[in-house]
Amino acid sequence: IIKLINKAGFKENNNFVVLNMLASNPARSWWEPYYPQLISAIEEIGFIPVIVGTKSCEYYRGNAIINLTEKTDTITEYIEALKLGKYIVSTDTSAYHVAALSKIPFLAIFTGGITPESRLSFYSNYEFVEPSKELDCYPCWDEGCKDLSVRWKREPCRLSIKPEDVINKFRKLVGAM
């Protein structure tokens, strides 16, 4: 992992924010067009975004990002990449668990199907965002939306979490540490 970071022109430091934004279930991923705003805010705060995961995305854009998607071939490499972060931001629970067990503060982005209480009740040093509880369909407890016509037209869970909400929660997490 260090070799990949060095190859990208960066040195190992403690100023990384590791982003794992595309969940293994696409219905659990945050809305991709929102990613550049979060990445920009992370850079403005003074961190270097390191992106991990199994799939790249056209919205992974920034001034100084390190994109390790599709480059961590084993679970061990993925975990080692996560552990480089001073903070972790993720839509996928695997990263939350690694962060919590490694004592790395993290921001969990929940879309449909799983509530924060069901995944985070044993952990500390985190913030989370979730869709409005006012949505008729949240939480859906299904593999995607129960009503696929709603999902494919508007994706209410993914769209309802605005970039400002995520950025504010990230700032709160950083300010608390």
QUIFENHU-V408522 format. One record per helix or strand. SS is the DSSP state (helix for helix, strand for strand). FROM is the first residue (numbers start at 1). LEN is the number of residues. If there is no record, write none. Layout:
ss=SS from=FROM len=LEN
ss=SS from=FROM len=LEN
This chain:
ss=helix from=2 len=6
ss=strand from=16 len=5
ss=helix from=26 len=3
ss=helix from=32 len=14
ss=strand from=48 len=4
ss=strand from=66 len=2
ss=helix from=75 len=8
ss=strand from=87 len=4
ss=helix from=93 len=9
ss=strand from=105 len=5
ss=helix from=116 len=5
ss=strand from=126 len=4
ss=helix from=148 len=7
ss=helix from=156 len=5
ss=helix from=163 len=14
